[in-house]
Amino acid sequence: ANLALFLPYPVLCGFFSSVGLSIWMSSFKVDTGITVQHFWGSEHRLFLVMKHVPSIISGIALYFLAPKSPVYLIGIIACTIVLAYSTMVLTGTSLYEAQALGFFWDENEVVMSPQEHRDYPMHVWSHGFFEKISWDAFMNGVPDVIAMGLIYLIRCSLQAAALKRNLANYLRNKDAADAAGSDGQPSFVADKSVKDDKQPKRRPKDVLEVLMQFANTQFVTAITGGFAVLPSIGLSNTFVKIGSERQAPQLVACLLVLGCYLSNFRLISFVPKCTFSSLLVMASIDLMTNWFIKSFQKIGSEWFVIPFIVLSGQMFGVLQSVALGVGISTLVFVSSFYKAGTVKFIANGLTVRSTIERQSEDNVWLDRNGDMIQTLVLQNYLFFGNATSVLKYISSMFDDIEVVDDSLLPPKPKYLVLDMSIVSGVDISAVDCFSDVTSLCKTQGCKLIISGSSKMVRQALIAGNVKPACHPHLSFVEDLEAALGMAEDGLLKFVCRNEERIQKNHLRGAHLRGMSQIDIGLRLALKQIDEQHNLSFSNYLQGLAEYTTAMDLKAGEQL
């Protein structure tokens, strides 16, 4: 029931607008006997229009009046029949002459002789069935069959989704109607258990269960060569508005079909064509109004996709027009998504630092040279369009720019941090862009750190050869905090070149501890905390020194 949610809404609007236009064209062919395409080449265009005008008038009346009351529906349908025969009486036209003029179906058009029934069996297990099939005509009709099947599939999906979403509104309106009906009337509190015993509640049918019943009925009728009588599945929501989903209209419809069948469909030859085509016109108006006209205010700038699908559907076919509509909607989506931007936040080591506590001289040095760390926080889904802008921005960091008027320019970064914590996914084109970023950083002597990438994003990057095994200067870390700490450690170690000083202080501390000349374990830690945070509480905690032991940890060891 969620299939329709994966298609762009303008495509669905164009879809059903094309169906509405096709239904009107079908009604025109019912009245005139020719298609709209051949109308302009006819010599009797005025007469053909006059034959179709009654259906237009009746369809418009049905569209506006039938939803108000079933009486209007029955009255308008009856009026088309009465007016047709009244006109025949006033003009002295016989039924045979009206059939010859095309206002009624001829009996030969709707009634099959017994010989034709024997010659053209409809079920698949009849003798010589496959020999009587015109396979060229069959193959020509396959695209339209697929298109109509897709339309029906999407319609069932929309119907199921609408039923699910409108269930709460239906229950709310029902409760409101019950409450309004009981205003001014005395209310009594009844024993619910007794009421449930006398009138057990029926379990409401699930939407999927109803659709499966329809599907089973159509499957059985398809393999037997018949057709399903499902009045509740209408061409538009208008049939629901006029109450055709109720039991009484469905029962009457089944009885009418049964009567036509028993009369070998001769009854149809006595009903004017405008009676049938007016229902098609009503459905066409409803579809065009809901999906073509009203969608303009809802969609906005993407509305141009709808008339494009409608026109291309008449020129190339429904299936091809839907494919073109999906393509155009994809391009519109890509352009709109590109405007949203992929970079959430830009910073460097001067504005964003890790929470690692360092010695005062290291903090001072990082405050001066932290701009050698550049940080980009990326967002959204990265694809061929927006990933290219990221590559261009990173490339601009390494451009050689001439200094004018002693202006200060940031140095070329030594560490580039790309945070992908809020990146939902990447496509293969975006992976190629990040591969170019990796190669660029390698040529510029810059370390690349990717942080916060999800499992799916990391697998896509590794599959595109963006992995530390192929690029030693690349690293994957869990979060932005770890990436900043790694970049700061790298700057202090390789740029500030304080590795020798750290090693020298380490050896000196170990020697002093071994000689028991000075305790630089807890006392030193407390002293550094006081210096870094401008506090003076180390004297109160020195009594804990006798409960501590100083230990030397080698690289890679954990305490």
N, C-alpha and C positions, 0 to 999 in steps of 0.2 A: 504493500500500500504506500510505500515511500518512494516508488520509482519516479514519480513526477517531480519530486523535490530535487532530483539531480539534473533536471533540464532547466535552462534559463527561462525565466518567466516570459520575456518577449517572444521566445520561440514557441511556448505554449499558446500565447495569444495569437501569434501568426498561424499556428497549427489549426486552432479552432475557428479562426476567422476564415481560413481557406475552406474548412468544412462548411461554414455558413454560406460562403459564396457558391460552393459546389451544390449545396442543397437548393439554393435559389435557381441555379442553372438547371437543376433537375426539374424543378417546378415549371420553369419556362418550357422545357422540352415536353413535359406532360401536357401542357395546354396547347402548344403550337405544333408539336410533332417534329421540330427541328432543333438543333443546338443553337446556342448563342453565337457561336463562331460562324454558322451559316446564315444567321439572320440578316446580316448586312448585304449578302448576295441575293436575297430573295426579292421578288418583284411585288410581293404583297405584304410589305412591312407594316403598313397601317392596320391591315386586317389581323395580322399576327399580334400586334400590340393590343388591339381590342379584345382578342381572345384571352390575353393574359391579365388585363386590367381587373376583371372581377376577382381573380385570385389574390391580386395585390390588395384590393380593398378589404376582402374577407380576412386575409392574413393579418392586416394591420388591426382590424377590429378584434380579431381573436387575441392578438398580442396584448392589447390594452384592457379588454373586457373579460376575457376568459379567466384570468387569475382571480377576479373578484368573486365569481360565483359559477358553479357548473351550469347554471341555467343559461348564462350567456353563451357558453360553449355549444350546448345543444341547440339553442335558438339560432345561432349564427350558421351552424352546419345545416339546420333545417331550412333556413332562409335561402341558402344557396340552391338547394334542391327546388324549393317552391318558386323562387324567382326564375330559375331556368325553365321550368315547365310553364310558368305564366307567360314568359316571353315567347315560348313556342306557340302557345295558344293565341296570343295577340298577333303574332306575325304569320300564323297559319303554317308553321313549320312542323313537319312530322318528325318522329324519332329517327326514322331512317335518314331523312335529310340532315338532321342535326349530327348524326353519326358520320355522314359523308363529309360534312363541314369540319369535323374534328372536335365538336363540343362534347361528344360522348364517345366512349370506346365502342368499336364495332364488336359484335359477338364473336367473330372469328379471331379477334385479337386477344381475347381473354378466355376462350373456351377451347380446350384441346379435345380432339376427337379420340374415340377409343383406339383407332389405328395409330395415331400419334403417340398415345400412351405406350403402346406396344413397341413402337419403333424407337422411342427415346426414353428408355427406363432411366431412372435417376439414382438407383442404388448401385453400389460398386460391385455386387456379386451377380449382377444380371449377365445374361449370355451376350457375348460380344461387346461388353461395355467399353473396353479400351480401344477397340477398333473404330468406334464411332466418335472418338475424341479427336478434335483438330488440334494437334500439338503446337502448331504455329500460333493459333489463337490462344492456346493455353500459356505459352511462353510470353506472349505479348501482354497477357493479363497478370503475370506474376508480380511485376513492380507495384501495380495498383493494389493487388491483394495484400502484399507486404505492408504497403502504406496504410491501408484501411485496418489491417490487423494491429499495426502500431498505434494508430489513432484509438482503436477500441481498448487496447491495453492501457494507454495513458489515461483514457477516460475512466476506466475502472479504477485506476490508481487514484485519480482525482476524486472520484465519487467516494471511495473508501476513506481517503484522507479527510474529505469534507464531512462525512458522516461522523467520523471520530471527533473532529474538532467542534462540530455543531451539537454533539450530544449534550454537553454541559448547558449550552444555550437553550436547547429544547427542554431539558428538565427544569431549568430556571423559569422559562416562560410558562411551562405547564403548572408549576407550583404557584406562579403569580396568577394565572388564570383561575386555578382552584381557589386561591385566597380571595380573588375578586368576586367569584361566584358565591362565596359563603358570607360576604359582607351583609350585615344586618340580619343574619339568620342565627338562631341559637346553636351553640356548639356543645357537643357532649363528648366526654372522654370515654371511649369504649375500650373494652378489654382486647388488647392487640392479639393475645394468644388465641382467643375464641375466633376473632376475625380471620386470622391466618388459617385456622382449622377449617372454617367454612368456605373461605375463598382463598385457596392457595395462589400465591403469586407465580406468574409464568416467568421463566428465566428469559431475559431478552437475548435475542440472537446476536451473535457476534457478526461484525461486518464481513470478515473473511468467510464465515459460514454461509452468509447470504450469497456472496459472489461465487463461492464454490458450487452452490446449488444452480445458479445460472450457468456456470461453466459446464457442469455435468449435463444439464438439459441441452445445451447447444452441441456438446460432443455427441450425444446419442442421436440427435436429429441430423447432424452432419453426416454420420456414417450410414444413416438409413435413407439419405436423400431427401429429407423433409426440411422443415424450417420451424424454428422455435417461436412460440407465441409468448413474448415477454413484454407486455405493455409498460411495466414499470421501468424498463430501460429505454428511456426516450432519447430523442435527438438533442434535447437541451433541457435546461432547468425549468423551462416554461411548463413542460408536462408535469413536473412535480408541483409547480405553483397551482395548476388547475386541479390538482388532486387525483391525478391518474394512477398514483401508487396505491390507492386504497383498494379494498377488495371488490367493491361494487363495480367500478369502472373496468377492472381487470376481468371480472366475470362476464360483463356485458361484451367486452372486446372478444373474449374467447367464444361467446355465443354467436357474435357476428361473423367471426371467421368460420365457425362451424356451419352456419347457414350458407355462407358463400361456397364452402366446400361441397355441401350436400346438393347445391344447385349447379354444381360444376362451374361456379363463378359466373353464371349468367346474370346474377343480381348486379354485378359491377357495371354491366353495359347499360343499366337504367339509371345510374348515378352520374351526374355531370363531372367532368374532369376537374373543374374548379373546386369541387368539394374536397377532393384529395390534395390538390396542389396548394389550396389555402393553408392546410396544416403544414406543408413544407415551407411556405412563405413565413408563417408564424415562427417556425423553428429557426429559419434563416435570420429573421430580424432579431430574434433573441440572441443568437450566437454573435452576430455582428455588433449588436449593442453592447453586450457584456465584454467581449474579448477584443473588439476593435475600437469602439468609440470611448467607452468608459476607461479603458486602459491607458488612454493618453495622459490623464491627470495623475495616474498612479505611477507610470513608468518614467515619464519625462523625456530626457534626451535619447533614450534607447528606443523610443517608440517607432523610429523610422525602420527598425528591423521588421515590424509587423507588416506594413504594406509591401515591403520587399519580398517577404515570404509569400504573401498572397499573390503578387504578380508573377513571381518565379514559379509558383505552384501551377499557374495556368499555362505558363510557357514551357516549363521543363518537366513538371510532374511534382506530386506532393512529396515523394521521398527525397528527390533531389533538392527541393526547396527547403525542407527541414534541415538537410545537411548543410546547405548554404547559410541558413539562419543560425545554426549552432556555431559555424565558423565565424560569422560576423559578431555574434554575441561574445565569443571567446576573445576576438580582437578588442572589442569594447571593454571587456573585463580586464584584459591585460593592460590597456592604456590607463584605465581608472586605477588599477592596482599599482601601476608604476608611479602614479602621482602620490600615492600614500607614503612612499619612501621606504627604504630598507635600513637606514641608519637611525637607530633610536637615540644614541648618545655618542658624543665624541669627547675624548679627554686625553690628557697626557699625565706623566708622572709628577707634574707640579700641582695638578688639581685633584688627582685621585691617587691615594697611596694605600698600601696594604696596612693591616693592623699589627704587623710584626713589630715588636719592640726592639729597637736597635740602639747602638751607642750614640752618644750625642754628636760625635764627629761624623758618623755615617749619615745621620739625619740632616746635618748641615750640608753635607755634600749632595745628598739627594734633593734637597731644597733648591740647590743651584743647577743641578744637571738632570733633574727628573724628566725634562722634556725630550730626552732621548728614548723615552717609553711612550708610544702612541697606542691609544685604546679606542676601539670601535665596538659598540654594542649594536649588533644587527637584530632585525626583527622581521616578522612575516615570512611568507614563503618566497624563497629565492629561486628565480627562474632566469631564462635567457635575457630578459629585458632589464630587470633591476640589478642583477649581479654584475652586469657590465659597468654600471655606474660606480659600484664599489671598487672595481678594478681600476677605473680611471682615477678615482680619488686617491687610492693607495699609490698609484704611479706618480701622482703629482707630489707626493712626499719626498720622492728621490730626485726631483727635477733640479738641475743646476740653474740657479737664478742669479743674475748679476746684482750685486748690492748697489743700491742707489741712495745717495745722501746718508750714508752710514746707518741705514735702517736695520733694525734687528730682525733677523729671520731665524726661525727655529732650526735646529740642527737636523740632519738626517737621522731618522730613528735607528737605534741599535736593537730595539725590541718592539715588535708589533704584536699586540694582543687583540684577537678577534673573539668577542664573546657571542656565543650562539645559544644562550639560554632560552631566548624567546623566539627562536627560529623554528617554524613548524615543519619545514622540509626543504629539500633542494632537488632540482632536476639535473640532468646530465650536462646541460649547457652551463649551469651555475658551477658544477663541479669542475668543468674545464676552466672557468674563470679563476677559481681558487687554485687550480694547478698553475695558472700563469702567475698568480700572486706568490705562490711558493717559489717558483723559479726566479721571480723578480727579487724577492728577499735574499735568495742565495747569491745572486750576482752582486747585490749591494752590501753583503756582509751583515745582514739583519736576521735576528732570530725571530721565528714566527711561532706564536703560542695561540692555540685554539682552545677556548674554555667553554664549559657548559653545554657542549653539543649533545643532543639526544642520541640514543642508540641507533635510530634510523638514519639520522644525519651523518653520524660517524661512519656507519657502514657504507653509505653512499660515497663519502669522501675517500674512504679506503679503497673501494672498488674502482674509483677514478685515479688511483695511484697517488693520492694525497695522503701519505702515511709516513711516519718517522723512519720506517725501515728503508725507504727510498730517499728520504730527505732528512739527514741528521740534524739539520737546523730547525726542524719542525717538532713541536711537542703538543700532545693532548693532555689537558688537565681537567679536573672536575668542575671547578668554578672560577669566577673572576678573582676572588681573593687569592687562591693558589697561583693564578697566572701572574698577578701583580707581584706577589712575593718572589716568584721565580725570576721575573724580570729585574726586580731590585737587587736580588742576590747576584744576578749575572753582571749588572752594572758595577756593583761594589767589588766584585771579584776580578773581572777582566778589564774594566775601564778605570776604575779608581785604583786598581792594583794594590789592594790592601791585604792580599792573601799572605804575603810575607809577614806583615805586621800581626795578622791574626795568629799565624803559626808561631811567631815569636812570643806573643803574649801567652799562648797556650802552653808552650814549653816552660816559660818562666813560672806560670802558675803551678804547673805540676811539680817543678823543682822546689818551689817554696813550700808547697804542701808536704812534699816528701821530707823536707828539712824541719817541718813543724815550726818554721819561723813566723808564719803569719797565716791566719785562717781567711782565705778569700772565697769561701763557699757562700754560706748564708749572709755573712756580713757584707760581702761584695755585692750580692744581689740586692740586698736592702738599700745599700748606698746608691746603686744605679737607679733603683726605682725612685728614690728621693730626688735624684738629680733630674731625671727625665720628666717627672710629674710635679716638681716644685713642692715636695712634701718634706716632713721631718718626723717620721715615726719609726725610723730604724732603731733608735735607742730603746724603744719600748718592746721590740721584738728580738733583741740580741740574746735574751735568755733562752731562746729556742735553739741556739747554735749547738748546745751539747747534745741535742737529739737528732742532729743532721750529720750526714757524711758526704764529703765531696767526692765525686766520681768523674773520671775522664771517659768520654764516649768517642769512639772512632766514627768515621763517616759511614753512614748506613745503619749504625746501631740505634736501638730504641731503648728508652728507659721504661 
